[in-house]
């Protein structure tokens, strides 16, 4: 597991009016399991790129046997990382919330919600010291699916902007809580995680830590 800081001073995101604004007002301690390198790794069985893409299950549905192997892989990762995060946090317990998928809650089939469901079952049955808040952030209005937008499959709804979480989600039961917010993939240039962290603070959270399975690696390419 790796640690990093989500820097509030670098959390610039467009507003609905087209300007830019900081969407996060305080630095956030964050953790991730492995670098997400992209490319063709999503085709390689056993990689986190493959696991994350498979659990999204967006286009051609995967067989139950494949989904079961990926949920098992995710569970193993959570069992390894979450106890370390709890220990490093210094808290006796943390409430686990999950970044919702881009579309409204009823848009997805149950097998497209396996990321959240696996987190929920792991903290309820295997990993101790966590409170189930996996349904405390629920999407009620569609947003654009950012990872599919370049290929033309992003669907309806806006791309991320400052305040999108509060405007498109119902947030409940987090007042005064110390929260671990989980996403499958953190990409600094997107801004949706930063916006969600701030939305939790604005709704009364005491402290928010962040964890993602993967963290996007950016590479610079030069031509000569």
N, C-alpha and C positions, 0 to 999 in steps of 0.2 A: 504494500500500500504506500501511496505517496501523499505528501502534504503540499499545499500551496495557499496563497492568499488571493481572494477575489478583491481587487483594489477598487474602491469606490471612485477614486479619481479617474479611473480608466473605463468607467461604465457608461460611456456616452451612447445614447440611443436616440433615434428620431422620435419626435412627438407627432401627434396626429396632424398638427398644423404644418409639419415639414421641417421644423427647426430641430436642433439637437439639444438634449438635456441629460444630465446625470440621472440615471434611473435607480442608483443605489447610493444611500446616504452614509453608510459606514462600511469599513473593510470587513470581510467575512472569512473566517478560517474554513478551509476546504480540504477535501481529500478525494483521491481517485485511485482506482485499482491499477490500471495499465494505460499506457499511451494508445490512442486510437489513430492508426496510421493511414486508414483509408485505402485507396487504390483497389487492387483486386483481392485484398485480404478478406473481404466479406464472403468470398467464395471458398475460403479455406476452413474446413471443419476444425473446430477447437479454438479458433481465435475469438477474441472478444468482438471483433468487427462482425464476424459471422453470427455470433450469438445475438448481438444487439439487432442486426438486420432481420434475423429469423424471427425473433420475438415480436418485432413490429408487425410481421405477417401481413404486409400491406396489399400485395398484388395477388400472386398465385398462392393460395393457402397451402401451408405445409402439413404433412401428415402428422397424426398425433404422436407417433414414435419420435419424430424429429423434434417436435415441440417439447416433448418430455425430456429429451436429452439436453436441450438448451435451458429449460427451467432448472434441471439438476445442476448444470454448470453455474447458473446464476446463484442458486442456493449455496453452493460451495464457496463462491466468492464472498457472499454476504456473511456466511459463517466465519470466514477468515477476517474480514475487515471490520464489521460492525462492533465486535467486542473491543477492538483496538481503539476505535473512535470514541466509544463510551469511556474507556479508561483515560484517554488523552483529554477528553472534555472536562473531567473533574466532577461531572454530575453523577448522581445516583441513577438517574434515568433520563431518557430523551424521548420526546414524541416524534415518531417518524411520519413525515408527510412526503408525498410524491408529486413531482411535476406532472400535471395531466397531459394527455395527448392533445393534439391540435384541434380535433373536432369535438363537438358536444358529446356528452357521455353516452347517449344512446346510439350514436353513429356506429360504434365499434361492436363487432362480435365478441363473445366472451374469450375466444382464443386470441383476440388481439389485445386483451387486457392482461396477458400473462405476466408482464413485467411487474405491474402493481400487485397482482394476486400472489406472485411468488414472494415479493417483499413482505406482504401481509402474513402469509402462512409461515414464513421464516421467523419473523419477530414474535409471532403468537405461539409457536410450537418448539422452536429450536434455540434461538438466541434470546437471552434474558436481559432485562434492564431497559426494554424499549416499550413505549406505549403506542398502540395502534391508532395512528392518525391518517391512515392511507386514504380515507374518504373525506378529509377536511378541506381539500381543494378539488372542486368538481367543475369541469368546464360546462357551461350552459350555452355558449355561443361559438360558432365555428371561427377558427383562425386558419391562416395558411399553413400547410404542412411544409415546413422549411426545408427538410432534407429531400423533398420530392419536387420542390418548386422549379429548379433549373431544368428538370426534364419535362416540365409541363403537367405534372401530376400533383401540384400543390393544392388544388381544389379551391373552394371559396374561402372568403375571409381575408383579413389583413395580415401582412407581415408584422413581425414584432415591433412594438412602439412602447414608449414610456406609459405605463398604466394599463397595458393590455391585460394583465392578470386580473386586476380588480374589476375591469370592465367586462370580462368574458368568463369569469369564474365566480362561484359561490365559495367563500372562505368562512369556516365555522369552527368553533370549539378550540381555538388556539390561544385565547387570551391568557397571558401570564406564563405560557409554556416555554420550555427550552426545547428547541426543535432541531431535528436532523432532516433537512430537505434533500430528497434523493431524485436524481435523474439518471437516465441511461448513459447520456453523453453530454459532456460540457464542451461547448465551442465558444470561445471568448467573443468572437465577432457577431454572434447572434443576439445576445442580450436577454434572452427569455428567462434564464436562471436568475440573473441579477434583478430583473423586474419582479420575479416571484418572491425572492428573498425580501425585497422592500415591501411587497404587498403583505407578507406575513408580519413584518414589523408594524406596518400601518394598521393592521387588524389586531394589534395588542400582544404579539409574541414578545417574550422576554429576551431570548437570544436565539439566533439561527446559525447553525452550522450546515455545511453543504457537502454532499458526497455524490460522486458519479462513478459509474463502472469504468467508463472510458473518458479520456481527455484528448481532444483533437490536437494532433501535432501539425504545426504549420511549417512548411519547408519553402525556402527561397530557391528559385531556379534561375540560372543565368545563362544567357546565350552569348556566344562570342562570334 
